[in-house]
Each structure stands twice: as C-alpha cells, then as structure tokens.
Amino acid sequence: MKPVTIPTGSFIFQDITTRGFWLSSWVKDHTDKKAEMLAEIIKMFKDKKLELWTEKVKLEDYKQAIKKTSQQNSKKIIFDLN
C-alpha cells in the first residue's frame, strides 16, 4: 500500500499519463468480458509488449533472494524448485 512514484521527467519529456483502476470492481461489472481481457493480456506477454517483474531463484539461494526483496524496485522472487 505504498504510494506509486514516477519520475516527473517521464511525464514532461515522454508525455505519459497515468490512471488507476480497481480490478476487482471492473471484473464484477464486466464478467462477460473477463475471458477477452485475459486473452488480450496473454497476447501482450507473447508479443513482448508486457513483462512480469519476476526473477527465478534456486531454493538453495533463498538468503540472497530475501536480501533482494529489501531493495528498492526489486522484482518478485519465484523459487525454482527444479
């Protein structure tokens, strides 16, 4: 529940805008479009237009993974059990 921070230069020089939304509220009001939305998101991943901020870490390296989570802008850690 931390505030989102975006560098002001991104707004000024890249002409970006931001807008928030409440996903669970949208899904409740658009149950008929949920499958379409998920298909579109999957396509964005396949087309490399969207990426997850994740990092696979071997379970035996858990101490290093814990340290990484305390860093600012750290990726979500996924333990590789193979």
N, CA, C and O atoms as a Maestro MAE file, in Angstrom:
{
 s_m_m2io_version
 :::
 2.0.0
}

f_m_ct {
 s_m_title
 :::
 protein
 m_atom[328] {
  # First column is atom index #
  i_m_mmod_type
  r_m_x_coord
  r_m_y_coord
  r_m_z_coord
  i_m_residue_number
  s_m_chain_name
  s_m_pdb_residue_name
  s_m_pdb_atom_name
  i_m_atomic_number
  :::
  1 25 0.823 -1.198 0.000 1 A "MET " " N  " 7
  2 3 0.000 0.000 0.000 1 A "MET " " CA " 6
  3 2 0.866 1.261 0.000 1 A "MET " " C  " 6
  4 15 0.482 2.286 0.564 1 A "MET " " O  " 8
  5 25 2.025 1.178 -0.630 2 A "LYS " " N  " 7
  6 3 2.890 2.354 -0.744 2 A "LYS " " CA " 6
  7 2 2.453 3.200 -1.931 2 A "LYS " " C  " 6
  8 15 1.893 2.680 -2.896 2 A "LYS " " O  " 8
  9 25 2.708 4.506 -1.862 3 A "PRO " " N  " 7
  10 3 2.357 5.358 -3.000 3 A "PRO " " CA " 6
  11 2 3.207 5.003 -4.214 3 A "PRO " " C  " 6
  12 15 4.361 4.594 -4.086 3 A "PRO " " O  " 8
  13 25 2.620 5.168 -5.381 4 A "VAL " " N  " 7
  14 3 3.337 4.939 -6.628 4 A "VAL " " CA " 6
  15 2 4.185 6.174 -6.910 4 A "VAL " " C  " 6
  16 15 3.698 7.300 -6.803 4 A "VAL " " O  " 8
  17 25 5.449 5.969 -7.268 5 A "THR " " N  " 7
  18 3 6.302 7.105 -7.615 5 A "THR " " CA " 6
  19 2 6.770 6.950 -9.052 5 A "THR " " C  " 6
  20 15 7.247 5.892 -9.462 5 A "THR " " O  " 8
  21 25 6.624 8.023 -9.798 6 A "ILE " " N  " 7
  22 3 7.051 8.063 -11.193 6 A "ILE " " CA " 6
  23 2 7.859 9.339 -11.366 6 A "ILE " " C  " 6
  24 15 7.413 10.413 -10.961 6 A "ILE " " O  " 8
  25 25 9.046 9.234 -11.965 7 A "PRO " " N  " 7
  26 3 9.859 10.433 -12.160 7 A "PRO " " CA " 6
  27 2 9.110 11.497 -12.964 7 A "PRO " " C  " 6
  28 15 8.476 11.185 -13.972 7 A "PRO " " O  " 8
  29 25 9.185 12.725 -12.527 8 A "THR " " N  " 7
  30 3 8.470 13.798 -13.226 8 A "THR " " CA " 6
  31 2 8.944 13.954 -14.663 8 A "THR " " C  " 6
  32 15 8.167 14.370 -15.523 8 A "THR " " O  " 8
  33 25 10.209 13.627 -14.942 9 A "GLY " " N  " 7
  34 3 10.720 13.708 -16.309 9 A "GLY " " CA " 6
  35 2 9.934 12.836 -17.267 9 A "GLY " " C  " 6
  36 15 9.771 13.184 -18.436 9 A "GLY " " O  " 8
  37 25 9.442 11.699 -16.775 10 A "SER " " N  " 7
  38 3 8.640 10.819 -17.629 10 A "SER " " CA " 6
  39 2 7.355 11.509 -18.073 10 A "SER " " C  " 6
  40 15 6.921 11.351 -19.214 10 A "SER " " O  " 8
  41 25 6.753 12.268 -17.176 11 A "PHE " " N  " 7
  42 3 5.523 12.996 -17.524 11 A "PHE " " CA " 6
  43 2 5.814 14.137 -18.492 11 A "PHE " " C  " 6
  44 15 5.067 14.374 -19.442 11 A "PHE " " O  " 8
  45 25 6.899 14.826 -18.233 12 A "ILE " " N  " 7
  46 3 7.209 16.023 -19.024 12 A "ILE " " CA " 6
  47 2 7.779 15.666 -20.396 12 A "ILE " " C  " 6
  48 15 7.279 16.131 -21.420 12 A "ILE " " O  " 8
  49 25 8.822 14.842 -20.415 13 A "PHE " " N  " 7
  50 3 9.550 14.621 -21.662 13 A "PHE " " CA " 6
  51 2 9.031 13.454 -22.488 13 A "PHE " " C  " 6
  52 15 9.258 13.416 -23.697 13 A "PHE " " O  " 8
  53 25 8.347 12.513 -21.875 14 A "GLN " " N  " 7
  54 3 7.803 11.380 -22.624 14 A "GLN " " CA " 6
  55 2 6.299 11.492 -22.810 14 A "GLN " " C  " 6
  56 15 5.669 10.618 -23.404 14 A "GLN " " O  " 8
  57 25 5.727 12.580 -22.294 15 A "ASP " " N  " 7
  58 3 4.305 12.869 -22.462 15 A "ASP " " CA " 6
  59 2 3.424 11.685 -22.051 15 A "ASP " " C  " 6
  60 15 2.498 11.311 -22.771 15 A "ASP " " O  " 8
  61 25 3.726 11.096 -20.876 16 A "ILE " " N  " 7
  62 3 2.910 9.976 -20.408 16 A "ILE " " CA " 6
  63 2 1.845 10.465 -19.439 16 A "ILE " " C  " 6
  64 15 1.957 11.546 -18.861 16 A "ILE " " O  " 8
  65 25 0.832 9.667 -19.277 17 A "THR " " N  " 7
  66 3 -0.203 9.920 -18.288 17 A "THR " " CA " 6
  67 2 -0.417 8.637 -17.494 17 A "THR " " C  " 6
  68 15 -0.083 7.550 -17.964 17 A "THR " " O  " 8
  69 25 -0.964 8.760 -16.311 18 A "THR " " N  " 7
  70 3 -1.281 7.576 -15.510 18 A "THR " " CA " 6
  71 2 -2.747 7.627 -15.117 18 A "THR " " C  " 6
  72 15 -3.364 8.689 -15.035 18 A "THR " " O  " 8
  73 25 -3.268 6.452 -14.882 19 A "ARG " " N  " 7
  74 3 -4.656 6.345 -14.454 19 A "ARG " " CA " 6
  75 2 -4.792 5.065 -13.648 19 A "ARG " " C  " 6
  76 15 -4.337 4.007 -14.084 19 A "ARG " " O  " 8
  77 25 -5.397 5.147 -12.509 20 A "GLY " " N  " 7
  78 3 -5.593 3.973 -11.680 20 A "GLY " " CA " 6
  79 2 -6.940 3.324 -11.937 20 A "GLY " " C  " 6
  80 15 -7.856 3.934 -12.489 20 A "GLY " " O  " 8
  81 25 -7.033 2.074 -11.524 21 A "PHE " " N  " 7
  82 3 -8.312 1.378 -11.627 21 A "PHE " " CA " 6
  83 2 -8.352 0.294 -10.561 21 A "PHE " " C  " 6
  84 15 -7.318 -0.115 -10.033 21 A "PHE " " O  " 8
  85 25 -9.538 -0.156 -10.258 22 A "TRP " " N  " 7
  86 3 -9.751 -1.183 -9.245 22 A "TRP " " CA " 6
  87 2 -10.187 -2.441 -9.981 22 A "TRP " " C  " 6
  88 15 -11.342 -2.557 -10.390 22 A "TRP " " O  " 8
  89 25 -9.263 -3.384 -10.150 23 A "LEU " " N  " 7
  90 3 -9.512 -4.557 -10.981 23 A "LEU " " CA " 6
  91 2 -10.701 -5.375 -10.503 23 A "LEU " " C  " 6
  92 15 -11.534 -5.774 -11.316 23 A "LEU " " O  " 8
  93 25 -10.801 -5.634 -9.213 24 A "SER " " N  " 7
  94 3 -11.899 -6.482 -8.736 24 A "SER " " CA " 6
  95 2 -13.259 -5.834 -8.995 24 A "SER " " C  " 6
  96 15 -14.239 -6.533 -9.252 24 A "SER " " O  " 8
  97 25 -13.325 -4.532 -8.931 25 A "SER " " N  " 7
  98 3 -14.569 -3.838 -9.244 25 A "SER " " CA " 6
  99 2 -14.885 -3.948 -10.731 25 A "SER " " C  " 6
  100 15 -16.038 -4.163 -11.105 25 A "SER " " O  " 8
  101 25 -13.869 -3.802 -11.581 26 A "TRP " " N  " 7
  102 3 -14.076 -3.917 -13.028 26 A "TRP " " CA " 6
  103 2 -14.569 -5.315 -13.384 26 A "TRP " " C  " 6
  104 15 -15.512 -5.464 -14.160 26 A "TRP " " O  " 8
  105 25 -13.929 -6.345 -12.815 27 A "VAL " " N  " 7
  106 3 -14.313 -7.735 -13.108 27 A "VAL " " CA " 6
  107 2 -15.752 -7.989 -12.684 27 A "VAL " " C  " 6
  108 15 -16.500 -8.663 -13.392 27 A "VAL " " O  " 8
  109 25 -16.137 -7.460 -11.546 28 A "LYS " " N  " 7
  110 3 -17.510 -7.645 -11.057 28 A "LYS " " CA " 6
  111 2 -18.526 -7.035 -12.027 28 A "LYS " " C  " 6
  112 15 -19.600 -7.597 -12.241 28 A "LYS " " O  " 8
  113 25 -18.186 -5.899 -12.603 29 A "ASP " " N  " 7
  114 3 -19.102 -5.209 -13.521 29 A "ASP " " CA " 6
  115 2 -18.989 -5.692 -14.969 29 A "ASP " " C  " 6
  116 15 -19.835 -5.349 -15.795 29 A "ASP " " O  " 8
  117 25 -17.944 -6.493 -15.297 30 A "HIS " " N  " 7
  118 3 -17.715 -6.908 -16.684 30 A "HIS " " CA " 6
  119 2 -17.423 -8.410 -16.783 30 A "HIS " " C  " 6
  120 15 -16.499 -8.814 -17.488 30 A "HIS " " O  " 8
  121 25 -18.184 -9.213 -16.101 31 A "THR " " N  " 7
  122 3 -17.921 -10.660 -16.090 31 A "THR " " CA " 6
  123 2 -17.958 -11.249 -17.498 31 A "THR " " C  " 6
  124 15 -17.272 -12.233 -17.774 31 A "THR " " O  " 8
  125 25 -18.745 -10.661 -18.383 32 A "ASP " " N  " 7
  126 3 -18.839 -11.168 -19.755 32 A "ASP " " CA " 6
  127 2 -17.585 -10.880 -20.573 32 A "ASP " " C  " 6
  128 15 -17.387 -11.488 -21.624 32 A "ASP " " O  " 8
  129 25 -16.733 -9.963 -20.111 33 A "LYS " " N  " 7
  130 3 -15.532 -9.593 -20.866 33 A "LYS " " CA " 6
  131 2 -14.245 -10.111 -20.228 33 A "LYS " " C  " 6
  132 15 -13.154 -9.820 -20.718 33 A "LYS " " O  " 8
  133 25 -14.358 -10.870 -19.150 34 A "LYS " " N  " 7
  134 3 -13.179 -11.334 -18.428 34 A "LYS " " CA " 6
  135 2 -12.293 -12.222 -19.312 34 A "LYS " " C  " 6
  136 15 -11.078 -12.027 -19.336 34 A "LYS " " O  " 8
  137 25 -12.862 -13.183 -20.034 35 A "ALA " " N  " 7
  138 3 -12.087 -14.083 -20.902 35 A "ALA " " CA " 6
  139 2 -11.387 -13.293 -22.009 35 A "ALA " " C  " 6
  140 15 -10.233 -13.566 -22.340 35 A "ALA " " O  " 8
  141 25 -12.081 -12.328 -22.569 36 A "GLU " " N  " 7
  142 3 -11.493 -11.486 -23.621 36 A "GLU " " CA " 6
  143 2 -10.303 -10.694 -23.071 36 A "GLU " " C  " 6
  144 15 -9.271 -10.577 -23.731 36 A "GLU " " O  " 8
  145 25 -10.455 -10.153 -21.861 37 A "MET " " N  " 7
  146 3 -9.385 -9.391 -21.234 37 A "MET " " CA " 6
  147 2 -8.165 -10.274 -20.995 37 A "MET " " C  " 6
  148 15 -7.040 -9.870 -21.289 37 A "MET " " O  " 8
  149 25 -8.380 -11.481 -20.462 38 A "LEU " " N  " 7
  150 3 -7.264 -12.385 -20.196 38 A "LEU " " CA " 6
  151 2 -6.561 -12.791 -21.487 38 A "LEU " " C  " 6
  152 15 -5.334 -12.882 -21.514 38 A "LEU " " O  " 8
  153 25 -7.303 -13.033 -22.541 39 A "ALA " " N  " 7
  154 3 -6.707 -13.383 -23.832 39 A "ALA " " CA " 6
  155 2 -5.846 -12.238 -24.360 39 A "ALA " " C  " 6
  156 15 -4.776 -12.468 -24.925 39 A "ALA " " O  " 8
  157 25 -6.309 -11.021 -24.178 40 A "GLU " " N  " 7
  158 3 -5.552 -9.852 -24.636 40 A "GLU " " CA " 6
  159 2 -4.258 -9.697 -23.831 40 A "GLU " " C  " 6
  160 15 -3.211 -9.375 -24.392 40 A "GLU " " O  " 8
  161 25 -4.332 -9.924 -22.525 41 A "ILE " " N  " 7
  162 3 -3.132 -9.836 -21.684 41 A "ILE " " CA " 6
  163 2 -2.123 -10.916 -22.072 41 A "ILE " " C  " 6
  164 15 -0.927 -10.640 -22.164 41 A "ILE " " O  " 8
  165 25 -2.591 -12.130 -22.298 42 A "ILE " " N  " 7
  166 3 -1.703 -13.225 -22.711 42 A "ILE " " CA " 6
  167 2 -1.021 -12.883 -24.027 42 A "ILE " " C  " 6
  168 15 0.171 -13.137 -24.195 42 A "ILE " " O  " 8
  169 25 -1.775 -12.305 -24.962 43 A "LYS " " N  " 7
  170 3 -1.192 -11.909 -26.249 43 A "LYS " " CA " 6
  171 2 -0.115 -10.851 -26.044 43 A "LYS " " C  " 6
  172 15 0.913 -10.878 -26.721 43 A "LYS " " O  " 8
  173 25 -0.337 -9.917 -25.120 44 A "MET " " N  " 7
  174 3 0.657 -8.880 -24.851 44 A "MET " " CA " 6
  175 2 1.950 -9.492 -24.311 44 A "MET " " C  " 6
  176 15 3.041 -9.040 -24.656 44 A "MET " " O  " 8
  177 25 1.830 -10.517 -23.467 45 A "PHE " " N  " 7
  178 3 3.027 -11.212 -22.988 45 A "PHE " " CA " 6
  179 2 3.744 -11.902 -24.138 45 A "PHE " " C  " 6
  180 15 4.965 -11.806 -24.258 45 A "PHE " " O  " 8
  181 25 2.996 -12.592 -24.978 46 A "LYS " " N  " 7
  182 3 3.593 -13.312 -26.109 46 A "LYS " " CA " 6
  183 2 4.272 -12.361 -27.081 46 A "LYS " " C  " 6
  184 15 5.317 -12.690 -27.643 46 A "LYS " " O  " 8
  185 25 3.688 -11.180 -27.285 47 A "ASP " " N  " 7
  186 3 4.242 -10.180 -28.201 47 A "ASP " " CA " 6
  187 2 5.323 -9.322 -27.549 47 A "ASP " " C  " 6
  188 15 5.834 -8.386 -28.164 47 A "ASP " " O  " 8
  189 25 5.668 -9.642 -26.311 48 A "LYS " " N  " 7
  190 3 6.707 -8.911 -25.557 48 A "LYS " " CA " 6
  191 2 6.374 -7.441 -25.358 48 A "LYS " " C  " 6
  192 15 7.269 -6.603 -25.250 48 A "LYS " " O  " 8
  193 25 5.071 -7.129 -25.309 49 A "LYS " " N  " 7
  194 3 4.633 -5.767 -25.030 49 A "LYS " " CA " 6
  195 2 4.390 -5.566 -23.537 49 A "LYS " " C  " 6
  196 15 4.203 -4.444 -23.067 49 A "LYS " " O  " 8
  197 25 4.398 -6.670 -22.809 50 A "LEU " " N  " 7
  198 3 4.161 -6.645 -21.373 50 A "LEU " " CA " 6
  199 2 5.080 -7.681 -20.749 50 A "LEU " " C  " 6
  200 15 5.241 -8.774 -21.293 50 A "LEU " " O  " 8
  201 25 5.675 -7.355 -19.630 51 A "GLU " " N  " 7
  202 3 6.544 -8.322 -18.978 51 A "GLU " " CA " 6
  203 2 6.325 -8.296 -17.472 51 A "GLU " " C  " 6
  204 15 5.950 -7.277 -16.892 51 A "GLU " " O  " 8
  205 25 6.568 -9.431 -16.870 52 A "LEU " " N  " 7
  206 3 6.473 -9.524 -15.419 52 A "LEU " " CA " 6
  207 2 7.786 -9.094 -14.791 52 A "LEU " " C  " 6
  208 15 8.853 -9.330 -15.357 52 A "LEU " " O  " 8
  209 25 7.720 -8.481 -13.654 53 A "TRP " " N  " 7
  210 3 8.928 -8.111 -12.928 53 A "TRP " " CA " 6
  211 2 9.226 -9.232 -11.954 53 A "TRP " " C  " 6
  212 15 9.062 -9.085 -10.743 53 A "TRP " " O  " 8
  213 25 9.666 -10.354 -12.501 54 A "THR " " N  " 7
  214 3 9.955 -11.514 -11.677 54 A "THR " " CA " 6
  215 2 11.379 -11.980 -11.917 54 A "THR " " C  " 6
  216 15 12.008 -11.652 -12.923 54 A "THR " " O  " 8
  217 25 11.864 -12.754 -10.958 55 A "GLU " " N  " 7
  218 3 13.190 -13.342 -11.083 55 A "GLU " " CA " 6
  219 2 13.150 -14.724 -10.457 55 A "GLU " " C  " 6
  220 15 12.713 -14.884 -9.317 55 A "GLU " " O  " 8
  221 25 13.604 -15.718 -11.202 56 A "LYS " " N  " 7
  222 3 13.674 -17.076 -10.666 56 A "LYS " " CA " 6
  223 2 14.961 -17.226 -9.866 56 A "LYS " " C  " 6
  224 15 16.037 -16.812 -10.297 56 A "LYS " " O  " 8
  225 25 14.820 -17.827 -8.697 57 A "VAL " " N  " 7
  226 3 15.968 -18.068 -7.819 57 A "VAL " " CA " 6
  227 2 15.886 -19.505 -7.338 57 A "VAL " " C  " 6
  228 15 14.816 -19.975 -6.951 57 A "VAL " " O  " 8
  229 25 17.009 -20.201 -7.361 58 A "LYS " " N  " 7
  230 3 17.035 -21.571 -6.843 58 A "LYS " " CA " 6
  231 2 16.763 -21.540 -5.342 58 A "LYS " " C  " 6
  232 15 17.218 -20.639 -4.636 58 A "LYS " " O  " 8
  233 25 16.029 -22.516 -4.872 59 A "LEU " " N  " 7
  234 3 15.619 -22.538 -3.471 59 A "LEU " " CA " 6
  235 2 16.815 -22.467 -2.531 59 A "LEU " " C  " 6
  236 15 16.736 -21.832 -1.480 59 A "LEU " " O  " 8
  237 25 17.911 -23.105 -2.893 60 A "GLU " " N  " 7
  238 3 19.086 -23.081 -2.012 60 A "GLU " " CA " 6
  239 2 19.720 -21.692 -1.907 60 A "GLU " " C  " 6
  240 15 20.543 -21.451 -1.025 60 A "GLU " " O  " 8
  241 25 19.341 -20.784 -2.798 61 A "ASP " " N  " 7
  242 3 19.832 -19.399 -2.743 61 A "ASP " " CA " 6
  243 2 18.833 -18.472 -2.064 61 A "ASP " " C  " 6
  244 15 18.784 -17.279 -2.364 61 A "ASP " " O  " 8
  245 25 18.042 -19.014 -1.155 62 A "TYR " " N  " 7
  246 3 16.968 -18.240 -0.527 62 A "TYR " " CA " 6
  247 2 17.484 -17.025 0.242 62 A "TYR " " C  " 6
  248 15 16.807 -15.998 0.291 62 A "TYR " " O  " 8
  249 25 18.668 -17.124 0.842 63 A "LYS " " N  " 7
  250 3 19.199 -15.976 1.610 63 A "LYS " " CA " 6
  251 2 19.443 -14.784 0.682 63 A "LYS " " C  " 6
  252 15 19.119 -13.647 1.026 63 A "LYS " " O  " 8
  253 25 20.009 -15.046 -0.484 64 A "GLN " " N  " 7
  254 3 20.236 -13.996 -1.471 64 A "GLN " " CA " 6
  255 2 18.900 -13.416 -1.950 64 A "GLN " " C  " 6
  256 15 18.770 -12.207 -2.143 64 A "GLN " " O  " 8
  257 25 17.921 -14.288 -2.136 65 A "ALA " " N  " 7
  258 3 16.597 -13.842 -2.583 65 A "ALA " " CA " 6
  259 2 15.950 -12.922 -1.552 65 A "ALA " " C  " 6
  260 15 15.344 -11.911 -1.909 65 A "ALA " " O  " 8
  261 25 16.080 -13.269 -0.287 66 A "ILE " " N  " 7
  262 3 15.499 -12.430 0.777 66 A "ILE " " CA " 6
  263 2 16.147 -11.051 0.773 66 A "ILE " " C  " 6
  264 15 15.460 -10.042 0.936 66 A "ILE " " O  " 8
  265 25 17.460 -11.001 0.588 67 A "LYS " " N  " 7
  266 3 18.154 -9.708 0.523 67 A "LYS " " CA " 6
  267 2 17.651 -8.875 -0.650 67 A "LYS " " C  " 6
  268 15 17.457 -7.666 -0.529 67 A "LYS " " O  " 8
  269 25 17.441 -9.536 -1.786 68 A "LYS " " N  " 7
  270 3 16.986 -8.814 -2.979 68 A "LYS " " CA " 6
  271 2 15.621 -8.171 -2.761 68 A "LYS " " C  " 6
  272 15 15.360 -7.087 -3.282 68 A "LYS " " O  " 8
  273 25 14.751 -8.824 -2.001 69 A "THR " " N  " 7
  274 3 13.399 -8.275 -1.820 69 A "THR " " CA " 6
  275 2 13.397 -6.976 -1.024 69 A "THR " " C  " 6
  276 15 12.434 -6.212 -1.087 69 A "THR " " O  " 8
  277 25 14.464 -6.720 -0.278 70 A "SER " " N  " 7
  278 3 14.514 -5.486 0.510 70 A "SER " " CA " 6
  279 2 15.035 -4.310 -0.304 70 A "SER " " C  " 6
  280 15 15.027 -3.178 0.179 70 A "SER " " O  " 8
  281 25 15.488 -4.557 -1.528 71 A "GLN " " N  " 7
  282 3 16.000 -3.487 -2.377 71 A "GLN " " CA " 6
  283 2 14.855 -2.744 -3.043 71 A "GLN " " C  " 6
  284 15 13.823 -3.328 -3.374 71 A "GLN " " O  " 8
  285 25 15.054 -1.466 -3.231 72 A "GLN " " N  " 7
  286 3 14.042 -0.661 -3.908 72 A "GLN " " CA " 6
  287 2 13.888 -1.159 -5.342 72 A "GLN " " C  " 6
  288 15 14.875 -1.499 -5.994 72 A "GLN " " O  " 8
  289 25 12.676 -1.203 -5.822 73 A "ASN " " N  " 7
  290 3 12.349 -1.662 -7.177 73 A "ASN " " CA " 6
  291 2 12.767 -3.108 -7.424 73 A "ASN " " C  " 6
  292 15 13.084 -3.481 -8.553 73 A "ASN " " O  " 8
  293 25 12.767 -3.910 -6.381 74 A "SER " " N  " 7
  294 3 13.148 -5.312 -6.567 74 A "SER " " CA " 6
  295 2 12.036 -6.057 -7.295 74 A "SER " " C  " 6
  296 15 10.858 -5.708 -7.210 74 A "SER " " O  " 8
  297 25 12.454 -7.094 -8.013 75 A "LYS " " N  " 7
  298 3 11.496 -7.937 -8.719 75 A "LYS " " CA " 6
  299 2 10.874 -8.923 -7.728 75 A "LYS " " C  " 6
  300 15 11.423 -9.181 -6.657 75 A "LYS " " O  " 8
  301 25 9.735 -9.457 -8.106 76 A "LYS " " N  " 7
  302 3 9.122 -10.530 -7.325 76 A "LYS " " CA " 6
  303 2 9.972 -11.776 -7.496 76 A "LYS " " C  " 6
  304 15 10.379 -12.116 -8.607 76 A "LYS " " O  " 8
  305 25 10.230 -12.442 -6.404 77 A "ILE " " N  " 7
  306 3 11.076 -13.634 -6.435 77 A "ILE " " CA " 6
  307 2 10.199 -14.874 -6.604 77 A "ILE " " C  " 6
  308 15 9.200 -15.038 -5.904 77 A "ILE " " O  " 8
  309 25 10.581 -15.739 -7.534 78 A "ILE " " N  " 7
  310 3 9.924 -17.023 -7.740 78 A "ILE " " CA " 6
  311 2 10.974 -18.089 -7.484 78 A "ILE " " C  " 6
  312 15 12.024 -18.091 -8.126 78 A "ILE " " O  " 8
  313 25 10.706 -18.988 -6.560 79 A "PHE " " N  " 7
  314 3 11.665 -20.038 -6.269 79 A "PHE " " CA " 6
  315 2 11.565 -21.149 -7.308 79 A "PHE " " C  " 6
  316 15 10.487 -21.676 -7.582 79 A "PHE " " O  " 8
  317 25 12.714 -21.486 -7.876 80 A "ASP " " N  " 7
  318 3 12.828 -22.564 -8.858 80 A "ASP " " CA " 6
  319 2 13.091 -23.849 -8.096 80 A "ASP " " C  " 6
  320 15 14.166 -24.014 -7.520 80 A "ASP " " O  " 8
  321 25 12.133 -24.756 -8.080 81 A "LEU " " N  " 7
  322 3 12.239 -25.980 -7.301 81 A "LEU " " CA " 6
  323 2 12.850 -27.122 -8.103 81 A "LEU " " C  " 6
  324 15 12.976 -28.230 -7.581 81 A "LEU " " O  " 8
  325 25 13.227 -26.887 -9.341 82 A "ASN " " N  " 7
  326 3 13.850 -27.938 -10.163 82 A "ASN " " CA " 6
  327 2 15.340 -27.980 -9.966 82 A "ASN " " C  " 6
  328 15 16.021 -28.803 -10.579 82 A "ASN " " O  " 8
  :::
 }
 m_bond[327] {
  # First column is bond index #
  i_m_from
  i_m_to
  i_m_order
  :::
  1 1 2 1
  2 2 3 1
  3 3 4 2
  4 3 5 1
  5 5 6 1
  6 6 7 1
  7 7 8 2
  8 7 9 1
  9 9 10 1
  10 10 11 1
  11 11 12 2
  12 11 13 1
  13 13 14 1
  14 14 15 1
  15 15 16 2
  16 15 17 1
  17 17 18 1
  18 18 19 1
  19 19 20 2
  20 19 21 1
  21 21 22 1
  22 22 23 1
  23 23 24 2
  24 23 25 1
  25 25 26 1
  26 26 27 1
  27 27 28 2
  28 27 29 1
  29 29 30 1
  30 30 31 1
  31 31 32 2
  32 31 33 1
  33 33 34 1
  34 34 35 1
  35 35 36 2
  36 35 37 1
  37 37 38 1
  38 38 39 1
  39 39 40 2
  40 39 41 1
  41 41 42 1
  42 42 43 1
  43 43 44 2
  44 43 45 1
  45 45 46 1
  46 46 47 1
  47 47 48 2
  48 47 49 1
  49 49 50 1
  50 50 51 1
  51 51 52 2
  52 51 53 1
  53 53 54 1
  54 54 55 1
  55 55 56 2
  56 55 57 1
  57 57 58 1
  58 58 59 1
  59 59 60 2
  60 59 61 1
  61 61 62 1
  62 62 63 1
  63 63 64 2
  64 63 65 1
  65 65 66 1
  66 66 67 1
  67 67 68 2
  68 67 69 1
  69 69 70 1
  70 70 71 1
  71 71 72 2
  72 71 73 1
  73 73 74 1
  74 74 75 1
  75 75 76 2
  76 75 77 1
  77 77 78 1
  78 78 79 1
  79 79 80 2
  80 79 81 1
  81 81 82 1
  82 82 83 1
  83 83 84 2
  84 83 85 1
  85 85 86 1
  86 86 87 1
  87 87 88 2
  88 87 89 1
  89 89 90 1
  90 90 91 1
  91 91 92 2
  92 91 93 1
  93 93 94 1
  94 94 95 1
  95 95 96 2
  96 95 97 1
  97 97 98 1
  98 98 99 1
  99 99 100 2
  100 99 101 1
  101 101 102 1
  102 102 103 1
  103 103 104 2
  104 103 105 1
  105 105 106 1
  106 106 107 1
  107 107 108 2
  108 107 109 1
  109 109 110 1
  110 110 111 1
  111 111 112 2
  112 111 113 1
  113 113 114 1
  114 114 115 1
  115 115 116 2
  116 115 117 1
  117 117 118 1
  118 118 119 1
  119 119 120 2
  120 119 121 1
  121 121 122 1
  122 122 123 1
  123 123 124 2
  124 123 125 1
  125 125 126 1
  126 126 127 1
  127 127 128 2
  128 127 129 1
  129 129 130 1
  130 130 131 1
  131 131 132 2
  132 131 133 1
  133 133 134 1
  134 134 135 1
  135 135 136 2
  136 135 137 1
  137 137 138 1
  138 138 139 1
  139 139 140 2
  140 139 141 1
  141 141 142 1
  142 142 143 1
  143 143 144 2
  144 143 145 1
  145 145 146 1
  146 146 147 1
  147 147 148 2
  148 147 149 1
  149 149 150 1
  150 150 151 1
  151 151 152 2
  152 151 153 1
  153 153 154 1
  154 154 155 1
  155 155 156 2
  156 155 157 1
  157 157 158 1
  158 158 159 1
  159 159 160 2
  160 159 161 1
  161 161 162 1
  162 162 163 1
  163 163 164 2
  164 163 165 1
  165 165 166 1
  166 166 167 1
  167 167 168 2
  168 167 169 1
  169 169 170 1
  170 170 171 1
  171 171 172 2
  172 171 173 1
  173 173 174 1
  174 174 175 1
  175 175 176 2
  176 175 177 1
  177 177 178 1
  178 178 179 1
  179 179 180 2
  180 179 181 1
  181 181 182 1
  182 182 183 1
  183 183 184 2
  184 183 185 1
  185 185 186 1
  186 186 187 1
  187 187 188 2
  188 187 189 1
  189 189 190 1
  190 190 191 1
  191 191 192 2
  192 191 193 1
  193 193 194 1
  194 194 195 1
  195 195 196 2
  196 195 197 1
  197 197 198 1
  198 198 199 1
  199 199 200 2
  200 199 201 1
  201 201 202 1
  202 202 203 1
  203 203 204 2
  204 203 205 1
  205 205 206 1
  206 206 207 1
  207 207 208 2
  208 207 209 1
  209 209 210 1
  210 210 211 1
  211 211 212 2
  212 211 213 1
  213 213 214 1
  214 214 215 1
  215 215 216 2
  216 215 217 1
  217 217 218 1
  218 218 219 1
  219 219 220 2
  220 219 221 1
  221 221 222 1
  222 222 223 1
  223 223 224 2
  224 223 225 1
  225 225 226 1
  226 226 227 1
  227 227 228 2
  228 227 229 1
  229 229 230 1
  230 230 231 1
  231 231 232 2
  232 231 233 1
  233 233 234 1
  234 234 235 1
  235 235 236 2
  236 235 237 1
  237 237 238 1
  238 238 239 1
  239 239 240 2
  240 239 241 1
  241 241 242 1
  242 242 243 1
  243 243 244 2
  244 243 245 1
  245 245 246 1
  246 246 247 1
  247 247 248 2
  248 247 249 1
  249 249 250 1
  250 250 251 1
  251 251 252 2
  252 251 253 1
  253 253 254 1
  254 254 255 1
  255 255 256 2
  256 255 257 1
  257 257 258 1
  258 258 259 1
  259 259 260 2
  260 259 261 1
  261 261 262 1
  262 262 263 1
  263 263 264 2
  264 263 265 1
  265 265 266 1
  266 266 267 1
  267 267 268 2
  268 267 269 1
  269 269 270 1
  270 270 271 1
  271 271 272 2
  272 271 273 1
  273 273 274 1
  274 274 275 1
  275 275 276 2
  276 275 277 1
  277 277 278 1
  278 278 279 1
  279 279 280 2
  280 279 281 1
  281 281 282 1
  282 282 283 1
  283 283 284 2
  284 283 285 1
  285 285 286 1
  286 286 287 1
  287 287 288 2
  288 287 289 1
  289 289 290 1
  290 290 291 1
  291 291 292 2
  292 291 293 1
  293 293 294 1
  294 294 295 1
  295 295 296 2
  296 295 297 1
  297 297 298 1
  298 298 299 1
  299 299 300 2
  300 299 301 1
  301 301 302 1
  302 302 303 1
  303 303 304 2
  304 303 305 1
  305 305 306 1
  306 306 307 1
  307 307 308 2
  308 307 309 1
  309 309 310 1
  310 310 311 1
  311 311 312 2
  312 311 313 1
  313 313 314 1
  314 314 315 1
  315 315 316 2
  316 315 317 1
  317 317 318 1
  318 318 319 1
  319 319 320 2
  320 319 321 1
  321 321 322 1
  322 322 323 1
  323 323 324 2
  324 323 325 1
  325 325 326 1
  326 326 327 1
  327 327 328 2
  :::
 }
}
